[in-house]
């Protein structure tokens, strides 16, 4: 048998009131900006959060959690590509 999560039980005293509170919580629409942030995090594999959270994630995991600055190709790679053209 499954038992309700403690956070769900803490929402209200009765089952009916908890159900109503939960429906209200999950029934709120997400802003288009938040949806874009979620999609970007999923597409890039980076964590979703503020600067402080990303910095802590980098320190704990040793994995980059920020976008890299775009830069031009190295000259050696450019020369190889010109040769192929």
MOPAC internal coordinates of N, CA, C and O (Angstrom, degrees):
PM7 1SCF
backbone

  N    0.0000 0     0.00 0     0.00 0    0    0    0
  C    1.4584 1     0.00 0     0.00 0    1    0    0
  C    1.5230 1   109.06 1     0.00 0    2    1    0
  O    1.2310 1   120.64 1   -42.11 1    3    2    1
  N    1.3121 1   116.38 1   137.89 1    3    2    1
  C    1.4606 1   121.17 1   179.01 1    5    3    2
  C    1.5169 1   110.10 1   -85.23 1    6    5    3
  O    1.2310 1   121.13 1   -33.67 1    7    6    5
  N    1.3184 1   115.44 1   146.33 1    7    6    5
  C    1.4700 1   120.20 1   176.44 1    9    7    6
  C    1.5196 1   108.43 1  -116.01 1   10    9    7
  O    1.2310 1   120.05 1   -36.25 1   11   10    9
  N    1.3344 1   117.51 1   143.75 1   11   10    9
  C    1.4602 1   120.62 1  -179.64 1   13   11   10
  C    1.5331 1   111.31 1   -64.29 1   14   13   11
  O    1.2310 1   121.14 1   -32.04 1   15   14   13
  N    1.3076 1   115.42 1   147.96 1   15   14   13
  C    1.4613 1   121.76 1   178.18 1   17   15   14
  C    1.5305 1   109.14 1   -66.31 1   18   17   15
  O    1.2310 1   119.79 1   -36.36 1   19   18   17
  N    1.3362 1   118.00 1   143.64 1   19   18   17
  C    1.4684 1   120.85 1  -179.96 1   21   19   18
  C    1.5360 1   113.74 1   -56.71 1   22   21   19
  O    1.2310 1   120.23 1   145.60 1   23   22   21
  N    1.3334 1   117.16 1   -34.40 1   23   22   21
  C    1.4720 1   119.44 1   178.63 1   25   23   22
  C    1.5358 1   110.82 1   -66.74 1   26   25   23
  O    1.2310 1   120.92 1   143.00 1   27   26   25
  N    1.3289 1   115.84 1   -37.00 1   27   26   25
  C    1.4642 1   119.51 1   177.10 1   29   27   26
  C    1.5218 1   109.75 1   -66.06 1   30   29   27
  O    1.2310 1   120.53 1   135.53 1   31   30   29
  N    1.3266 1   116.58 1   -44.47 1   31   30   29
  C    1.4692 1   120.12 1   179.67 1   33   31   30
  C    1.5227 1   111.91 1   -63.08 1   34   33   31
  O    1.2310 1   120.26 1   149.85 1   35   34   33
  N    1.3283 1   117.10 1   -30.15 1   35   34   33
  C    1.4645 1   120.90 1  -179.10 1   37   35   34
  C    1.5298 1   112.53 1   -76.63 1   38   37   35
  O    1.2310 1   119.87 1   172.37 1   39   38   37
  N    1.3170 1   117.86 1    -7.63 1   39   38   37
  C    1.4692 1   120.33 1  -177.92 1   41   39   38
  C    1.5275 1   112.27 1   -67.59 1   42   41   39
  O    1.2310 1   120.27 1   146.87 1   43   42   41
  N    1.3212 1   117.09 1   -33.13 1   43   42   41
  C    1.4665 1   120.72 1   178.85 1   45   43   42
  C    1.5214 1   109.21 1  -169.89 1   46   45   43
  O    1.2310 1   120.79 1    -6.23 1   47   46   45
  N    1.3288 1   116.09 1   173.77 1   47   46   45
  C    1.4659 1   120.86 1  -173.20 1   49   47   46
  C    1.5257 1   113.72 1   -81.19 1   50   49   47
  O    1.2310 1   119.92 1   143.51 1   51   50   49
  N    1.3354 1   117.76 1   -36.49 1   51   50   49
  C    1.4622 1   120.17 1  -175.92 1   53   51   50
  C    1.5198 1   111.30 1  -109.22 1   54   53   51
  O    1.2310 1   121.25 1   -21.57 1   55   54   53
  N    1.3197 1   115.21 1   158.43 1   55   54   53
  C    1.4632 1   120.45 1   178.93 1   57   55   54
  C    1.5224 1   111.29 1   -59.25 1   58   57   55
  O    1.2310 1   120.31 1   135.47 1   59   58   57
  N    1.3104 1   117.02 1   -44.53 1   59   58   57
  C    1.4743 1   120.76 1  -178.60 1   61   59   58
  C    1.5250 1   111.18 1   -62.78 1   62   61   59
  O    1.2310 1   120.43 1   136.20 1   63   62   61
  N    1.3309 1   116.79 1   -43.80 1   63   62   61
  C    1.4637 1   120.16 1  -179.60 1   65   63   62
  C    1.5315 1   110.87 1   -67.75 1   66   65   63
  O    1.2310 1   119.94 1   141.50 1   67   66   65
  N    1.3294 1   117.71 1   -38.50 1   67   66   65
  C    1.4711 1   121.06 1   177.16 1   69   67   66
  C    1.5132 1   110.65 1   -64.03 1   70   69   67
  O    1.2310 1   120.44 1   137.29 1   71   70   69
  N    1.3181 1   116.76 1   -42.71 1   71   70   69
  C    1.4672 1   120.44 1   179.62 1   73   71   70
  C    1.5155 1   111.00 1   -60.87 1   74   73   71
  O    1.2310 1   120.68 1   136.38 1   75   74   73
  N    1.3246 1   116.31 1   -43.62 1   75   74   73
  C    1.4632 1   120.68 1   179.01 1   77   75   74
  C    1.5260 1   110.76 1   -64.34 1   78   77   75
  O    1.2310 1   120.04 1   135.79 1   79   78   77
  N    1.3363 1   117.53 1   -44.21 1   79   78   77
  C    1.4631 1   121.83 1  -179.99 1   81   79   78
  C    1.5321 1   110.54 1   -63.73 1   82   81   79
  O    1.2310 1   120.44 1   140.18 1   83   82   81
  N    1.3298 1   116.76 1   -39.82 1   83   82   81
  C    1.4608 1   120.50 1  -179.85 1   85   83   82
  C    1.5284 1   110.79 1   -67.04 1   86   85   83
  O    1.2310 1   120.44 1   136.68 1   87   86   85
  N    1.3256 1   116.77 1   -43.32 1   87   86   85
  C    1.4690 1   119.99 1   178.18 1   89   87   86
  C    1.5219 1   111.07 1   -60.84 1   90   89   87
  O    1.2310 1   121.04 1   141.07 1   91   90   89
  N    1.3176 1   115.62 1   -38.93 1   91   90   89
  C    1.4672 1   119.64 1   178.60 1   93   91   90
  C    1.5259 1   110.50 1   -65.78 1   94   93   91
  O    1.2310 1   120.39 1   139.01 1   95   94   93
  N    1.3194 1   116.85 1   -40.99 1   95   94   93
  C    1.4566 1   122.04 1  -179.22 1   97   95   94
  C    1.5266 1   111.85 1   -63.48 1   98   97   95
  O    1.2310 1   120.13 1   129.87 1   99   98   97
  N    1.3139 1   117.35 1   -50.13 1   99   98   97
  C    1.4619 1   120.05 1  -175.97 1  101   99   98
  C    1.5232 1   112.53 1   -84.79 1  102  101   99
  O    1.2310 1   120.16 1   169.30 1  103  102  101
  N    1.3109 1   117.30 1   -10.70 1  103  102  101
  C    1.4569 1   120.36 1   179.68 1  105  103  102
  C    1.5136 1   113.93 1   -82.57 1  106  105  103
  O    1.2310 1   120.12 1   171.16 1  107  106  105
  N    1.3388 1   117.37 1    -8.84 1  107  106  105
  C    1.4502 1   120.20 1   179.56 1  109  107  106
  C    1.5247 1   109.45 1   -75.56 1  110  109  107
  O    1.2310 1   121.24 1   -44.80 1  111  110  109
  N    1.3257 1   115.23 1   135.20 1  111  110  109
  C    1.4596 1   120.23 1  -179.67 1  113  111  110
  C    1.5263 1   110.33 1   -76.33 1  114  113  111
  O    1.2310 1   121.02 1   -34.52 1  115  114  113
  N    1.3206 1   115.65 1   145.48 1  115  114  113
  C    1.4579 1   120.91 1   175.41 1  117  115  114
  C    1.5251 1   108.81 1   -82.44 1  118  117  115
  O    1.2310 1   120.35 1   -34.79 1  119  118  117
  N    1.3180 1   116.93 1   145.21 1  119  118  117
  C    1.4633 1   120.53 1   178.44 1  121  119  118
  C    1.5255 1   109.34 1   -69.22 1  122  121  119
  O    1.2310 1   120.70 1   -24.68 1  123  122  121
  N    1.3154 1   116.26 1   155.32 1  123  122  121
  C    1.4682 1   119.93 1   179.46 1  125  123  122
  C    1.5218 1   110.65 1   -63.69 1  126  125  123
  O    1.2310 1   120.16 1   148.28 1  127  126  125
  N    1.3375 1   117.29 1   -31.72 1  127  126  125
  C    1.4646 1   120.34 1   177.74 1  129  127  126
  C    1.5152 1   112.02 1   -65.58 1  130  129  127
  O    1.2310 1   120.36 1   137.06 1  131  130  129
  N    1.3355 1   116.92 1   -42.94 1  131  130  129
  C    1.4589 1   120.70 1   178.98 1  133  131  130
  C    1.5257 1   110.49 1   -66.75 1  134  133  131
  O    1.2310 1   120.13 1   140.69 1  135  134  133
  N    1.3119 1   117.36 1   -39.31 1  135  134  133
  C    1.4691 1   120.74 1   177.36 1  137  135  134
  C    1.5285 1   109.83 1   -61.66 1  138  137  135
  O    1.2310 1   120.16 1   138.62 1  139  138  137
  N    1.3344 1   117.30 1   -41.38 1  139  138  137
  C    1.4668 1   121.01 1   178.26 1  141  139  138
  C    1.5273 1   110.81 1   -63.80 1  142  141  139
  O    1.2310 1   120.04 1   139.59 1  143  142  141
  N    1.3379 1   117.53 1   -40.41 1  143  142  141
  C    1.4662 1   120.90 1   178.20 1  145  143  142
  C    1.5251 1   111.04 1   -64.31 1  146  145  143
  O    1.2310 1   120.22 1   138.94 1  147  146  145
  N    1.3229 1   117.19 1   -41.06 1  147  146  145
  C    1.4619 1   121.61 1   178.98 1  149  147  146
  C    1.5269 1   109.93 1   -63.84 1  150  149  147
  O    1.2310 1   120.52 1   135.01 1  151  150  149
  N    1.3321 1   116.61 1   -44.99 1  151  150  149
  C    1.4724 1   120.23 1   179.60 1  153  151  150
  C    1.5202 1   111.00 1   -63.10 1  154  153  151
  O    1.2310 1   120.57 1   137.57 1  155  154  153
  N    1.3399 1   116.52 1   -42.43 1  155  154  153
  C    1.4629 1   120.48 1   179.79 1  157  155  154
  C    1.5307 1   110.47 1   -62.13 1  158  157  155
  O    1.2310 1   120.29 1   136.18 1  159  158  157
  N    1.3213 1   117.05 1   -43.82 1  159  158  157
  C    1.4627 1   120.64 1   179.09 1  161  159  158
  C    1.5337 1   110.25 1   -62.67 1  162  161  159
  O    1.2310 1   120.39 1   137.83 1  163  162  161
  N    1.3168 1   116.86 1   -42.17 1  163  162  161
  C    1.4653 1   120.38 1   179.82 1  165  163  162
  C    1.5273 1   111.14 1   -67.11 1  166  165  163
  O    1.2310 1   120.31 1   139.30 1  167  166  165
  N    1.3230 1   117.02 1   -40.70 1  167  166  165
  C    1.4683 1   120.94 1  -178.84 1  169  167  166
  C    1.5215 1   112.55 1   -68.70 1  170  169  167
  O    1.2310 1   120.19 1   143.21 1  171  170  169
  N    1.3269 1   117.24 1   -36.79 1  171  170  169
  C    1.4594 1   120.68 1  -175.33 1  173  171  170
  C    1.5284 1   113.18 1   -93.57 1  174  173  171
  O    1.2310 1   120.26 1   164.29 1  175  174  173
  N    1.3234 1   117.11 1   -15.71 1  175  174  173
  C    1.4549 1   120.29 1  -177.46 1  177  175  174
  C    1.5216 1   113.15 1    78.35 1  178  177  175
  O    1.2310 1   120.46 1  -168.56 1  179  178  177
  N    1.3342 1   116.73 1    11.44 1  179  178  177
  C    1.4539 1   120.87 1   178.12 1  181  179  178
  C    1.5196 1   109.45 1   -92.58 1  182  181  179
  O    1.2310 1   120.64 1   -21.71 1  183  182  181
  N    1.3350 1   116.38 1   158.29 1  183  182  181
  C    1.4600 1   119.81 1  -179.13 1  185  183  182
  C    1.5248 1   110.46 1   -71.91 1  186  185  183
  O    1.2310 1   121.44 1   -24.98 1  187  186  185
  N    1.3059 1   114.85 1   155.02 1  187  186  185
  C    1.4543 1   121.84 1   176.45 1  189  187  186
  C    1.5179 1   107.53 1   -98.55 1  190  189  187
  O    1.2310 1   120.41 1   -59.86 1  191  190  189
  N    1.3094 1   116.82 1   120.14 1  191  190  189
  C    1.4537 1   120.47 1   179.85 1  193  191  190
  C    1.5177 1   110.80 1   167.37 1  194  193  191
  O    1.2310 1   121.43 1    -0.42 1  195  194  193
  N    1.3192 1   114.87 1   179.58 1  195  194  193
  C    1.4635 1   119.09 1  -179.67 1  197  195  194
  C    1.5288 1   110.22 1   -79.59 1  198  197  195
  O    1.2310 1   121.07 1    -2.25 1  199  198  197
  N    1.3227 1   115.56 1   177.75 1  199  198  197
  C    1.4629 1   121.86 1  -176.61 1  201  199  198
  C    1.5333 1   112.07 1   -57.23 1  202  201  199
  O    1.2310 1   120.78 1   135.38 1  203  202  201
  N    1.3157 1   116.12 1   -44.62 1  203  202  201
  C    1.4680 1   120.58 1  -179.34 1  205  203  202
  C    1.5255 1   110.93 1   -61.26 1  206  205  203
  O    1.2310 1   120.24 1   136.26 1  207  206  205
  N    1.3284 1   117.15 1   -43.74 1  207  206  205
  C    1.4568 1   121.67 1   179.93 1  209  207  206
  C    1.5232 1   111.02 1   -63.10 1  210  209  207
  O    1.2310 1   120.31 1   136.77 1  211  210  209
  N    1.3426 1   117.01 1   -43.23 1  211  210  209
  C    1.4670 1   120.55 1   178.99 1  213  211  210
  C    1.5256 1   111.09 1   -64.05 1  214  213  211
  O    1.2310 1   120.32 1   139.11 1  215  214  213
  N    1.3410 1   117.00 1   -40.89 1  215  214  213
  C    1.4653 1   120.51 1   178.04 1  217  215  214
  C    1.5250 1   111.21 1   -61.78 1  218  217  215
  O    1.2310 1   120.44 1   136.39 1  219  218  217
  N    1.3320 1   116.76 1   -43.61 1  219  218  217
  C    1.4630 1   120.55 1   178.22 1  221  219  218
  C    1.5224 1   110.70 1   -63.53 1  222  221  219
  O    1.2310 1   120.69 1   140.13 1  223  222  221
  N    1.3222 1   116.29 1   -39.87 1  223  222  221
  C    1.4618 1   120.26 1   177.47 1  225  223  222
  C    1.5154 1   112.20 1   -61.93 1  226  225  223
  O    1.2310 1   120.43 1   139.07 1  227  226  225
  N    1.3227 1   116.78 1   -40.93 1  227  226  225
  C    1.4671 1   120.73 1   177.33 1  229  227  226
  C    1.5242 1   110.69 1   -62.43 1  230  229  227
  O    1.2310 1   120.51 1   136.14 1  231  230  229
  N    1.3188 1   116.63 1   -43.86 1  231  230  229
  C    1.4565 1   120.55 1  -178.08 1  233  231  230
  C    1.5285 1   111.33 1   -66.55 1  234  233  231
  O    1.2310 1   120.29 1   139.76 1  235  234  233
  N    1.3159 1   117.04 1   -40.24 1  235  234  233
  C    1.4714 1   120.29 1  -177.87 1  237  235  234
  C    1.5237 1   112.99 1   -73.33 1  238  237  235
  O    1.2310 1   120.60 1   140.54 1  239  238  237
  N    1.3297 1   116.46 1   -39.46 1  239  238  237
  C    1.4623 1   119.57 1  -173.74 1  241  239  238
  C    1.5181 1   114.08 1   -99.91 1  242  241  239
  O    1.2310 1   120.48 1   159.06 1  243  242  241
  N    1.3329 1   116.69 1   -20.94 1  243  242  241
  C    1.4610 1   119.78 1  -175.44 1  245  243  242
  C    1.5119 1   112.49 1    75.93 1  246  245  243
  O    1.2310 1   120.11 1  -170.19 1  247  246  245
  N    1.3267 1   117.39 1     9.81 1  247  246  245
  C    1.4695 1   121.50 1   179.33 1  249  247  246
  C    1.5170 1   109.72 1  -107.34 1  250  249  247
  O    1.2310 1   121.13 1   -39.38 1  251  250  249
  N    1.3211 1   115.44 1   140.62 1  251  250  249
  C    1.4541 1   121.94 1   179.66 1  253  251  250
  C    1.5322 1   110.02 1   -61.11 1  254  253  251
  O    1.2310 1   120.92 1   -45.66 1  255  254  253
  N    1.3288 1   115.85 1   134.34 1  255  254  253
  C    1.4637 1   120.74 1   179.38 1  257  255  254
  C    1.5281 1   111.54 1  -126.99 1  258  257  255
  O    1.2310 1   120.80 1  -156.45 1  259  258  257
  N    1.3277 1   116.07 1    23.55 1  259  258  257
  C    1.4631 1   121.86 1   177.50 1  261  259  258
  C    1.5199 1   108.31 1  -130.82 1  262  261  259
  O    1.2310 1   121.01 1   -27.01 1  263  262  261
  N    1.3055 1   115.67 1   152.99 1  263  262  261
  C    1.4644 1   119.72 1   175.36 1  265  263  262
  C    1.5215 1   108.96 1   -67.37 1  266  265  263
  O    1.2310 1   121.00 1   -38.88 1  267  266  265
  N    1.2967 1   115.69 1   141.12 1  267  266  265
  C    1.4606 1   119.95 1   175.10 1  269  267  266
  C    1.5186 1   109.11 1   -80.71 1  270  269  267
  O    1.2310 1   121.31 1   -31.98 1  271  270  269
  N    1.3150 1   115.10 1   148.02 1  271  270  269
  C    1.4603 1   120.40 1   176.47 1  273  271  270
  C    1.5267 1   108.01 1   -71.30 1  274  273  271
  O    1.2310 1   120.66 1   -46.87 1  275  274  273
  N    1.3080 1   116.35 1   133.13 1  275  274  273
  C    1.4604 1   120.50 1   179.00 1  277  275  274
  C    1.5149 1   108.67 1   -73.12 1  278  277  275
  O    1.2310 1   120.72 1   -39.37 1  279  278  277
  N    1.3059 1   116.23 1   140.63 1  279  278  277
  C    1.4546 1   120.56 1   179.04 1  281  279  278
  C    1.5229 1   108.90 1  -140.90 1  282  281  279
  O    1.2310 1   120.78 1   -17.93 1  283  282  281
  N    1.3261 1   116.12 1   162.07 1  283  282  281
  C    1.4713 1   118.47 1   178.59 1  285  283  282
  C    1.5240 1   110.40 1   -67.61 1  286  285  283
  O    1.2310 1   121.17 1   -18.87 1  287  286  285
  N    1.3201 1   115.37 1   161.13 1  287  286  285
  C    1.4611 1   120.55 1   178.06 1  289  287  286
  C    1.5238 1   110.07 1   -66.23 1  290  289  287
  O    1.2310 1   120.01 1   -32.59 1  291  290  289
  N    1.3312 1   117.59 1   147.41 1  291  290  289
  C    1.4694 1   119.36 1   174.95 1  293  291  290
  C    1.5271 1   110.47 1   -61.88 1  294  293  291
  O    1.2310 1   120.22 1   -27.79 1  295  294  293
  N    1.3316 1   117.19 1   152.21 1  295  294  293
  C    1.4643 1   120.91 1  -177.08 1  297  295  294
  C    1.5191 1   111.93 1   -58.49 1  298  297  295
  O    1.2310 1   119.78 1   142.47 1  299  298  297
  N    1.3241 1   118.02 1   -37.53 1  299  298  297
  C    1.4653 1   119.90 1  -179.39 1  301  299  298
  C    1.5242 1   110.39 1   -62.83 1  302  301  299
  O    1.2310 1   120.19 1   141.66 1  303  302  301
  N    1.3132 1   117.23 1   -38.34 1  303  302  301
  C    1.4544 1   120.09 1   178.84 1  305  303  302
  C    1.5230 1   110.01 1   -71.52 1  306  305  303
  O    1.2310 1   119.80 1   142.11 1  307  306  305
  N    1.3236 1   117.98 1   -37.89 1  307  306  305
  C    1.4611 1   121.20 1   177.11 1  309  307  306
  C    1.5205 1   110.50 1   -61.83 1  310  309  307
  O    1.2310 1   119.91 1   134.86 1  311  310  309
  N    1.3300 1   117.78 1   -45.14 1  311  310  309
  C    1.4499 1   121.18 1   179.95 1  313  311  310
  C    1.5147 1   111.80 1   -61.17 1  314  313  311
  O    1.2310 1   120.15 1   139.75 1  315  314  313
  N    1.3244 1   117.32 1   -40.25 1  315  314  313
  C    1.4628 1   120.48 1   178.45 1  317  315  314
  C    1.5148 1   111.36 1   -65.73 1  318  317  315
  O    1.2310 1   119.97 1   141.31 1  319  318  317
  N    1.3400 1   117.66 1   -38.69 1  319  318  317
  C    1.4577 1   120.56 1   179.73 1  321  319  318
  C    1.5164 1   110.51 1   -70.07 1  322  321  319
  O    1.2310 1   119.50 1   142.48 1  323  322  321
  N    1.3262 1   118.56 1   -37.52 1  323  322  321
  C    1.4798 1   121.08 1   178.60 1  325  323  322
  C    1.5172 1   109.69 1   -63.92 1  326  325  323
  O    1.2310 1   120.77 1   143.96 1  327  326  325
  N    1.3295 1   116.14 1   -36.04 1  327  326  325
  C    1.4526 1   120.61 1  -179.40 1  329  327  326
  C    1.5364 1   110.54 1   -64.85 1  330  329  327
  O    1.2310 1   120.97 1   144.15 1  331  330  329
  N    1.3475 1   115.75 1   -35.85 1  331  330  329
  C    1.4552 1   119.51 1  -178.91 1  333  331  330
  C    1.5169 1   112.76 1   -72.30 1  334  333  331
  O    1.2310 1   120.09 1   157.11 1  335  334  333
  N    1.3187 1   117.43 1   -22.89 1  335  334  333
  C    1.4601 1   120.57 1  -178.44 1  337  335  334
  C    1.4862 1   107.89 1   -77.64 1  338  337  335
  O    1.2310 1   120.10 1   180.00 1  339  338  337

